[in-house]
Amino acid sequence: MENKSFRPDFSNPHQNAVVGAYWIGDLGYAYREGFRQATLALLAAASAESYVDPNTGETAVVFVDALVYPICFNARHFIELFLKDSIRAVSALGTNATQVGVMPTHDLTGLWADFAVAIARDSRLVELGMPLEDVFKDIAEVDNTGMTFRYSHDLDENVHLPSLEHISLGVLGDRLRKMFKQAEEFSLCLTVLQQEYAQNT
């Protein structure tokens, strides 16, 4: 039986997203980019305190007190995916290459430690990767395991963020946009280095 929700609609083809095994290229990039773009789109809606519904042309009001959670969750998940993908790619470089499989963890602190060790093999990666530490550690301090912005309470029914009353989406947005740019520069450099290392020069 056809799934009525997750299916193509060829009467409106520009809304058909290519997914899974049908994606050509780096699927990890597609996931990372999706969470990055979702963060930026939600930040824009929060800044405007509204968005225009493309189907009706009507303006819908949004509330920053509600949008803060998916904004932070999407940004945090981008970071987790970026670290995991980068660790895998960097570990495969050079003569001491290792194959890193699936990393079944959501611990940003541990992932950052693994990332720092991995990039130490090339000073160019260190130069571009280490500036990310500031924002990454800020986010890990508030949501190290991906639960804080996903659920309102922890498993013991304690409310998350008990000592944090406000999060400025203006301040956070500026820092996230800078971080996204730094992460993109790192990824571009890593792509070039993958080609360079493949030459065994």
Accessible surface in RSA format (square Angstrom, percent):
REM  Atomic radii and reference values for relative SASA: ProtOr
REM  Chains: A
REM  Algorithm: Lee & Richards
REM  Probe-radius: 1.40
REM  Slices: 20
REM RES _ NUM      All-atoms   Total-Side   Main-Chain    Non-polar    All polar
REM                ABS   REL    ABS   REL    ABS   REL    ABS   REL    ABS   REL
RES MET A   1   232.22 120.3 142.94  94.6  89.28 212.6 121.32 103.1 110.90 146.9
RES GLU A   2   119.32  68.5  98.42  74.5  20.90  49.8  49.22  95.2  70.11  57.2
RES ASN A   3    82.79  57.1  69.40  67.1  13.39  32.2  29.09  70.0  53.71  51.9
RES LYS A   4   170.93  83.4 151.47  92.9  19.46  46.3  94.55  85.1  76.38  81.4
RES SER A   5    93.29  78.8  59.90  79.9  33.40  76.9  27.82  59.2  65.48  91.7
RES PHE A   6   174.84  87.5 151.56  93.9  23.28  60.6 158.13  95.9  16.71  47.8
RES ARG A   7   123.86  52.0  91.58  46.7  32.27  76.8  17.60  24.1 106.26  64.4
RES PRO A   8    70.10  51.1  59.91  54.6  10.19  37.1  63.78  52.7   6.32  39.3
RES ASP A   9    60.76  42.6  58.02  57.7   2.74   6.5  21.69  51.0  39.07  39.0
RES PHE A  10   159.43  79.8 136.87  84.8  22.55  58.7 137.68  83.5  21.75  62.2
RES SER A  11   102.91  87.0  61.03  81.4  41.88  96.5  56.13 119.5  46.78  65.5
RES ASN A  12    57.33  39.5  56.00  54.1   1.33   3.2  12.10  29.1  45.23  43.7
RES PRO A  13    81.87  59.7  73.21  66.7   8.65  31.5  73.38  60.6   8.49  52.8
RES HIS A  14   151.33  82.7 114.92  79.9  36.42  93.2  94.09  97.0  57.24  66.6
RES GLN A  15   125.31  70.1  98.74  72.2  26.58  63.3  27.91  59.4  97.40  73.9
RES ASN A  16    45.42  31.3  24.32  23.5  21.11  50.8  22.61  54.4  22.81  22.0
RES ALA A  17    85.03  78.2  54.29  83.8  30.73  69.9  63.36  89.2  21.66  57.4
RES VAL A  18    89.06  58.6  68.75  62.2  20.30  48.9  74.15  64.4  14.90  40.4
RES VAL A  19   102.57  67.5  98.39  89.1   4.18  10.1 101.00  87.8   1.57   4.3
RES GLY A  20    31.97  39.4   0.00   N/A  31.97  39.4  26.94  73.9   5.03  11.3
RES ALA A  21   105.64  97.1  61.40  94.8  44.24 100.6  73.23 103.1  32.41  85.9
RES TYR A  22   181.52  84.7 167.52  95.3  14.01  36.4 123.92  93.1  57.60  71.0
RES TRP A  23    88.63  35.6  74.29  36.0  14.35  33.7  73.52  39.2  15.11  24.5
RES ILE A  24   165.37  94.1 143.68 107.0  21.69  52.3 147.10 105.9  18.26  49.6
RES GLY A  25    62.06  76.5   0.00   N/A  62.06  76.5  35.91  98.6  26.15  58.6
RES ASP A  26    86.80  60.8  69.63  69.3  17.17  40.6  38.50  90.6  48.30  48.2
RES LEU A  27    67.24  37.4  63.41  45.4   3.84   9.6  63.41  44.5   3.84  10.3
RES GLY A  28    24.79  30.6   0.00   N/A  24.79  30.6  19.29  52.9   5.50  12.3
RES TYR A  29   108.03  50.4 108.03  61.5   0.00   0.0  76.04  57.1  31.99  39.4
RES ALA A  30    27.29  25.1  14.07  21.7  13.22  30.1  18.22  25.7   9.07  24.0
RES TYR A  31   123.44  57.6 117.17  66.7   6.27  16.3  77.58  58.3  45.86  56.5
RES ARG A  32    25.80  10.8  25.80  13.2   0.00   0.0   3.24   4.4  22.56  13.7
RES GLU A  33    31.08  17.8  30.04  22.7   1.04   2.5  14.74  28.5  16.34  13.3
RES GLY A  34    38.33  47.3   0.00   N/A  38.33  47.3  32.68  89.7   5.65  12.7
RES PHE A  35    50.66  25.3  50.01  31.0   0.65   1.7  50.34  30.5   0.32   0.9
RES ARG A  36    62.15  26.1  62.15  31.7   0.00   0.0  10.63  14.5  51.52  31.2
RES GLN A  37    96.45  53.9  93.57  68.4   2.88   6.9  25.29  53.8  71.16  54.0
RES ALA A  38    36.77  33.8  28.03  43.3   8.74  19.9  35.80  50.4   0.97   2.6
RES THR A  39     0.00   0.0   0.00   0.0   0.00   0.0   0.00   0.0   0.00   0.0
RES LEU A  40    47.91  26.7  42.61  30.5   5.30  13.3  43.04  30.2   4.87  13.1
RES ALA A  41    64.02  58.9  49.70  76.7  14.33  32.6  58.23  82.0   5.79  15.3
RES LEU A  42    44.29  24.7  44.23  31.6   0.06   0.2  44.29  31.1   0.00   0.0
RES LEU A  43     8.06   4.5   4.81   3.4   3.25   8.2   5.09   3.6   2.97   8.0
RES ALA A  44    63.66  58.5  50.32  77.7  13.34  30.3  58.95  83.0   4.71  12.5
RES ALA A  45    15.16  13.9  10.95  16.9   4.21   9.6  13.86  19.5   1.30   3.5
RES ALA A  46     3.91   3.6   1.16   1.8   2.76   6.3   1.45   2.0   2.47   6.5
RES SER A  47    98.82  83.5  63.28  84.4  35.54  81.9  37.04  78.9  61.77  86.5
RES ALA A  48    67.98  62.5  37.98  58.6  30.01  68.3  49.53  69.7  18.46  48.9
RES GLU A  49   107.24  61.6 104.46  79.0   2.78   6.6  20.10  38.9  87.14  71.1
RES SER A  50    26.76  22.6  23.91  31.9   2.85   6.6   6.73  14.3  20.02  28.1
RES TYR A  51   107.41  50.1  99.17  56.4   8.24  21.4  69.15  52.0  38.26  47.2
RES VAL A  52    93.13  61.3  76.23  69.0  16.90  40.7  76.23  66.2  16.90  45.8
RES ASP A  53    40.71  28.5  40.71  40.5   0.00   0.0   5.90  13.9  34.81  34.7
RES PRO A  54   124.53  90.8  86.84  79.2  37.69 137.0  95.86  79.1  28.66 178.1
RES ASN A  55   138.69  95.6 102.26  98.8  36.43  87.7  25.09  60.4 113.60 109.8
RES THR A  56    83.92  59.7  50.86  51.6  33.06  78.8  57.40  77.1  26.52  40.1
RES GLY A  57    53.54  66.0   0.00   N/A  53.54  66.0  28.38  77.9  25.17  56.4
RES GLU A  58   119.87  68.8 114.22  86.4   5.65  13.5  40.17  77.7  79.70  65.1
RES THR A  59    88.59  63.0  59.33  60.1  29.27  69.7  36.85  49.5  51.74  78.2
RES ALA A  60    33.03  30.4  27.21  42.0   5.82  13.2  33.03  46.5   0.00   0.0
RES VAL A  61   103.98  68.4  82.04  74.3  21.94  52.9  82.04  71.3  21.94  59.5
RES VAL A  62    21.11  13.9  14.40  13.0   6.71  16.2  17.49  15.2   3.62   9.8
RES PHE A  63   140.10  70.1 134.82  83.5   5.28  13.7 137.76  83.5   2.34   6.7
RES VAL A  64    61.71  40.6  58.01  52.5   3.69   8.9  58.04  50.4   3.67   9.9
RES ASP A  65   116.33  81.5 104.83 104.3  11.50  27.2  36.75  86.5  79.58  79.4
RES ALA A  66    60.64  55.8  51.48  79.4   9.17  20.9  55.71  78.5   4.93  13.1
RES LEU A  67    24.67  13.7  24.65  17.6   0.01   0.0  24.67  17.3   0.00   0.0
RES VAL A  68    15.91  10.5  15.91  14.4   0.00   0.0  15.91  13.8   0.00   0.0
RES TYR A  69   101.24  47.3 101.24  57.6   0.00   0.0  58.10  43.7  43.14  53.2
RES PRO A  70    51.01  37.2  46.37  42.3   4.64  16.9  50.88  42.0   0.13   0.8
RES ILE A  71     0.00   0.0   0.00   0.0   0.00   0.0   0.00   0.0   0.00   0.0
RES CYS A  72    10.31   7.8   7.08   7.9   3.23   7.6   4.82  12.2   5.49   5.9
RES PHE A  73    46.96  23.5  46.96  29.1   0.00   0.0  46.96  28.5   0.00   0.0
RES ASN A  74    18.08  12.5  18.08  17.5   0.00   0.0   0.00   0.0  18.08  17.5
RES ALA A  75     1.18   1.1   1.18   1.8   0.00   0.0   1.18   1.7   0.00   0.0
RES ARG A  76     2.71   1.1   2.71   1.4   0.00   0.0   0.27   0.4   2.44   1.5
RES HIS A  77    37.65  20.6  37.65  26.2   0.00   0.0  19.53  20.1  18.12  21.1
RES PHE A  78     9.92   5.0   9.92   6.1   0.00   0.0   9.92   6.0   0.00   0.0
RES ILE A  79     0.12   0.1   0.12   0.1   0.00   0.0   0.12   0.1   0.00   0.0
RES GLU A  80     3.56   2.0   3.56   2.7   0.00   0.0   0.00   0.0   3.56   2.9
RES LEU A  81    32.04  17.8  32.04  22.9   0.00   0.0  32.04  22.5   0.00   0.0
RES PHE A  82     2.32   1.2   2.15   1.3   0.16   0.4   2.32   1.4   0.00   0.0
RES LEU A  83     0.53   0.3   0.53   0.4   0.00   0.0   0.53   0.4   0.00   0.0
RES LYS A  84    23.77  11.6  23.77  14.6   0.00   0.0   9.60   8.6  14.17  15.1
RES ASP A  85    30.46  21.3  25.08  25.0   5.38  12.7  16.29  38.3  14.17  14.1
RES SER A  86     5.59   4.7   3.95   5.3   1.64   3.8   1.59   3.4   3.99   5.6
RES ILE A  87     9.02   5.1   8.94   6.7   0.08   0.2   9.02   6.5   0.00   0.0
RES ARG A  88    81.69  34.3  76.79  39.1   4.90  11.7  32.87  44.9  48.82  29.6
RES ALA A  89    24.09  22.1  15.54  24.0   8.55  19.5  23.23  32.7   0.86   2.3
RES VAL A  90     0.00   0.0   0.00   0.0   0.00   0.0   0.00   0.0   0.00   0.0
RES SER A  91    11.52   9.7  10.05  13.4   1.47   3.4   2.80   6.0   8.71  12.2
RES ALA A  92    45.44  41.8  27.37  42.2  18.07  41.1  27.37  38.5  18.07  47.9
RES LEU A  93     8.95   5.0   5.75   4.1   3.20   8.0   7.40   5.2   1.55   4.2
RES GLY A  94    33.44  41.2   0.00   N/A  33.44  41.2  17.80  48.8  15.64  35.0
RES THR A  95   139.18  99.0  99.99 101.4  39.19  93.4  86.23 115.8  52.95  80.1
RES ASN A  96   116.01  80.0 104.53 101.0  11.48  27.6  27.46  66.1  88.55  85.6
RES ALA A  97    45.88  42.2  21.17  32.7  24.71  56.2  21.31  30.0  24.57  65.1
RES THR A  98    77.12  54.8  71.40  72.4   5.72  13.6  68.45  91.9   8.66  13.1
RES GLN A  99   160.63  89.8 130.08  95.1  30.54  72.7  64.48 137.3  96.14  72.9
RES VAL A 100    44.29  29.1  31.20  28.2  13.10  31.6  34.21  29.7  10.08  27.4
RES GLY A 101    49.25  60.7   0.00   N/A  49.25  60.7  38.34 105.2  10.91  24.4
RES VAL A 102   135.65  89.3 113.41 102.7  22.24  53.6 114.33  99.3  21.32  57.8
RES MET A 103    23.68  12.3  18.57  12.3   5.11  12.2  16.58  14.1   7.11   9.4
RES PRO A 104   129.58  94.4  91.33  83.3  38.25 139.0 103.78  85.7  25.80 160.4
RES THR A 105    49.33  35.1  43.24  43.8   6.09  14.5  37.18  49.9  12.15  18.4
RES HIS A 106    92.31  50.5  88.07  61.2   4.24  10.8  58.15  59.9  34.16  39.7
RES ASP A 107    50.77  35.6  50.09  49.9   0.68   1.6  13.73  32.3  37.04  36.9
RES LEU A 108     3.03   1.7   2.21   1.6   0.81   2.0   2.21   1.6   0.81   2.2
RES THR A 109    80.71  57.4  76.00  77.0   4.71  11.2  65.29  87.7  15.42  23.3
RES GLY A 110    28.40  35.0   0.00   N/A  28.40  35.0  27.28  74.9   1.12   2.5
RES LEU A 111     1.82   1.0   1.16   0.8   0.66   1.7   1.16   0.8   0.66   1.8
RES TRP A 112    13.75   5.5  13.75   6.7   0.00   0.0  10.66   5.7   3.09   5.0
RES ALA A 113    53.20  48.9  47.21  72.9   5.99  13.6  52.57  74.0   0.63   1.7
RES ASP A 114    75.21  52.7  70.65  70.3   4.56  10.8  11.64  27.4  63.57  63.4
RES PHE A 115     0.13   0.1   0.13   0.1   0.00   0.0   0.13   0.1   0.00   0.0
RES ALA A 116    28.80  26.5  22.53  34.8   6.27  14.3  22.82  32.1   5.98  15.8
RES VAL A 117   117.71  77.5 106.36  96.3  11.35  27.3 110.15  95.7   7.56  20.5
RES ALA A 118    12.49  11.5   3.80   5.9   8.70  19.8  12.25  17.2   0.25   0.7
RES ILE A 119     0.41   0.2   0.41   0.3   0.00   0.0   0.41   0.3   0.00   0.0
RES ALA A 120    70.81  65.1  45.23  69.8  25.58  58.2  45.99  64.8  24.82  65.8
RES ARG A 121    94.07  39.5  56.46  28.8  37.61  89.5  38.62  52.8  55.44  33.6
RES ASP A 122    10.53   7.4   5.70   5.7   4.82  11.4   6.26  14.7   4.26   4.3
RES SER A 123    89.61  75.7  76.78 102.5  12.83  29.6  49.81 106.1  39.79  55.8
RES ARG A 124    99.47  41.8  97.77  49.8   1.70   4.0  55.13  75.3  44.34  26.9
RES LEU A 125     0.00   0.0   0.00   0.0   0.00   0.0   0.00   0.0   0.00   0.0
RES VAL A 126    52.18  34.3  51.92  47.0   0.25   0.6  51.92  45.1   0.25   0.7
RES GLU A 127   130.61  75.0 114.15  86.4  16.47  39.2  44.72  86.5  85.89  70.1
RES LEU A 128    53.97  30.1  51.18  36.6   2.79   7.0  52.01  36.5   1.96   5.3
RES GLY A 129     0.00   0.0   0.00   N/A   0.00   0.0   0.00   0.0   0.00   0.0
RES MET A 130    66.48  34.4  61.14  40.5   5.34  12.7  57.16  48.6   9.32  12.3
RES PRO A 131    66.18  48.2  45.25  41.3  20.92  76.1  58.17  48.0   8.01  49.8
RES LEU A 132     0.25   0.1   0.00   0.0   0.25   0.6   0.25   0.2   0.00   0.0
RES GLU A 133    48.86  28.1  48.86  37.0   0.00   0.0  10.71  20.7  38.16  31.2
RES ASP A 134    86.05  60.3  77.17  76.8   8.88  21.0  31.99  75.3  54.05  53.9
RES VAL A 135    13.13   8.6  13.13  11.9   0.00   0.0  13.13  11.4   0.00   0.0
RES PHE A 136     3.87   1.9   3.19   2.0   0.68   1.8   3.43   2.1   0.44   1.2
RES LYS A 137   100.97  49.3  96.76  59.4   4.21  10.0  55.90  50.3  45.07  48.0
RES ASP A 138    65.37  45.8  61.31  61.0   4.05   9.6  20.80  48.9  44.57  44.4
RES ILE A 139    19.67  11.2  16.92  12.6   2.75   6.6  19.67  14.2   0.00   0.0
RES ALA A 140    11.90  10.9   7.45  11.5   4.45  10.1   7.76  10.9   4.14  11.0
RES GLU A 141   151.13  86.8 112.67  85.2  38.46  91.6  45.78  88.6 105.34  86.0
RES VAL A 142    53.30  35.1  37.29  33.8  16.01  38.6  42.37  36.8  10.93  29.6
RES ASP A 143     2.12   1.5   0.35   0.3   1.78   4.2   1.78   4.2   0.35   0.3
RES ASN A 144    44.38  30.6  38.62  37.3   5.77  13.9  18.79  45.2  25.59  24.7
RES THR A 145    69.30  49.3  65.96  66.9   3.34   8.0  51.69  69.4  17.61  26.6
RES GLY A 146     0.94   1.2   0.00   N/A   0.94   1.2   0.94   2.6   0.00   0.0
RES MET A 147    68.78  35.6  68.78  45.5   0.00   0.0  54.81  46.6  13.97  18.5
RES THR A 148    16.42  11.7  14.02  14.2   2.41   5.7   1.53   2.1  14.89  22.5
RES PHE A 149    17.52   8.8   7.45   4.6  10.07  26.2   8.25   5.0   9.26  26.5
RES ARG A 150   108.95  45.7  80.59  41.1  28.36  67.5  26.01  35.5  82.95  50.3
RES TYR A 151   113.62  53.0 105.46  60.0   8.16  21.2  76.57  57.5  37.05  45.7
RES SER A 152    79.21  66.9  60.76  81.1  18.45  42.5  49.24 104.8  29.97  42.0
RES HIS A 153    78.35  42.8  67.87  47.2  10.48  26.8  40.71  42.0  37.65  43.8
RES ASP A 154    51.75  36.2  41.83  41.6   9.92  23.5  23.94  56.3  27.81  27.7
RES LEU A 155   169.14  94.2 139.39  99.7  29.75  74.8 143.03 100.5  26.11  70.3
RES ASP A 156   114.86  80.5  91.71  91.3  23.15  54.7  22.11  52.0  92.75  92.5
RES GLU A 157   136.09  78.1 119.94  90.7  16.16  38.5  53.65 103.8  82.44  67.3
RES ASN A 158    84.01  57.9  80.24  77.5   3.77   9.1  22.41  53.9  61.60  59.5
RES VAL A 159    86.63  57.0  77.86  70.5   8.77  21.1  77.86  67.7   8.77  23.8
RES HIS A 160    34.26  18.7  24.47  17.0   9.79  25.0  15.71  16.2  18.55  21.6
RES LEU A 161    38.77  21.6  22.46  16.1  16.30  41.0  27.11  19.0  11.66  31.4
RES PRO A 162   116.59  85.0  78.15  71.2  38.44 139.7  83.81  69.2  32.78 203.8
RES SER A 163   114.69  96.9  76.24 101.7  38.45  88.6  53.67 114.3  61.02  85.5
RES LEU A 164    77.55  43.2  62.62  44.8  14.93  37.5  63.51  44.6  14.04  37.8
RES GLU A 165   153.60  88.2 117.94  89.2  35.66  84.9  48.97  94.7 104.64  85.4
RES HIS A 166   145.32  79.4 124.67  86.7  20.65  52.8  86.97  89.6  58.36  67.9
RES ILE A 167    53.33  30.3  28.48  21.2  24.85  59.9  32.22  23.2  21.11  57.3
RES SER A 168    61.56  52.0  42.85  57.2  18.71  43.1  39.22  83.5  22.34  31.3
RES LEU A 169    24.18  13.5  16.46  11.8   7.72  19.4  16.69  11.7   7.50  20.2
RES GLY A 170    47.63  58.7   0.00   N/A  47.63  58.7  40.51 111.2   7.12  15.9
RES VAL A 171    95.88  63.1  91.77  83.1   4.12   9.9  94.70  82.3   1.18   3.2
RES LEU A 172    33.00  18.4  31.17  22.3   1.83   4.6  32.77  23.0   0.22   0.6
RES GLY A 173     0.04   0.0   0.00   N/A   0.04   0.0   0.04   0.1   0.00   0.0
RES ASP A 174    91.15  63.8  82.74  82.4   8.40  19.9  26.99  63.5  64.16  64.0
RES ARG A 175    81.56  34.2  79.91  40.7   1.65   3.9  34.54  47.2  47.01  28.5
RES LEU A 176     0.06   0.0   0.06   0.0   0.00   0.0   0.06   0.0   0.00   0.0
RES ARG A 177   112.11  47.1 104.26  53.1   7.85  18.7  54.38  74.3  57.72  35.0
RES LYS A 178   137.05  66.9 129.78  79.6   7.27  17.3  78.94  71.1  58.11  61.9
RES MET A 179     0.22   0.1   0.10   0.1   0.12   0.3   0.10   0.1   0.12   0.2
RES PHE A 180     7.17   3.6   4.88   3.0   2.29   6.0   5.25   3.2   1.92   5.5
RES LYS A 181   132.88  64.8 129.13  79.2   3.75   8.9  80.63  72.6  52.26  55.7
RES GLN A 182    37.14  20.8  36.23  26.5   0.91   2.2  15.67  33.3  21.48  16.3
RES ALA A 183     1.60   1.5   1.22   1.9   0.38   0.9   1.57   2.2   0.03   0.1
RES GLU A 184   106.62  61.2 100.21  75.8   6.41  15.3  33.45  64.7  73.17  59.7
RES GLU A 185    73.30  42.1  69.16  52.3   4.14   9.9  30.19  58.4  43.11  35.2
RES PHE A 186     0.00   0.0   0.00   0.0   0.00   0.0   0.00   0.0   0.00   0.0
RES SER A 187    33.85  28.6  31.63  42.2   2.23   5.1  24.70  52.6   9.15  12.8
RES LEU A 188   110.46  61.5 109.30  78.2   1.16   2.9 109.72  77.1   0.74   2.0
RES CYS A 189    25.89  19.6  19.22  21.4   6.67  15.7  12.01  30.4  13.89  15.0
RES LEU A 190    11.69   6.5  11.69   8.4   0.00   0.0  11.69   8.2   0.00   0.0
RES THR A 191    66.84  47.5  66.66  67.6   0.19   0.4  43.60  58.6  23.24  35.1
RES VAL A 192    91.19  60.0  90.66  82.1   0.53   1.3  90.66  78.8   0.53   1.4
RES LEU A 193     3.31   1.8   3.31   2.4   0.00   0.0   3.31   2.3   0.00   0.0
RES GLN A 194    74.12  41.4  67.08  49.0   7.04  16.8  21.16  45.0  52.96  40.2
RES GLN A 195   112.41  62.9 107.88  78.8   4.53  10.8  43.13  91.8  69.28  52.5
RES GLU A 196    66.88  38.4  59.20  44.8   7.68  18.3  29.42  56.9  37.46  30.6
RES TYR A 197    59.42  27.7  48.90  27.8  10.52  27.4  41.74  31.4  17.68  21.8
RES ALA A 198    72.93  67.1  41.24  63.6  31.69  72.1  53.38  75.2  19.55  51.8
RES GLN A 199   123.24  68.9 101.51  74.2  21.73  51.7  30.05  64.0  93.18  70.7
RES ASN A 200   135.47  93.4  98.55  95.2  36.92  88.9  34.90  84.0 100.58  97.2
RES THR A 201   145.01 103.1  73.17  74.2  71.84 171.2  96.36 129.4  48.65  73.5
END  Absolute sums over single chains surface
CHAIN  1 A    13079.5      10595.2       2484.3       7830.6       5248.9
END  Absolute sums over all chains
TOTAL         13079.5      10595.2       2484.3       7830.6       5248.9
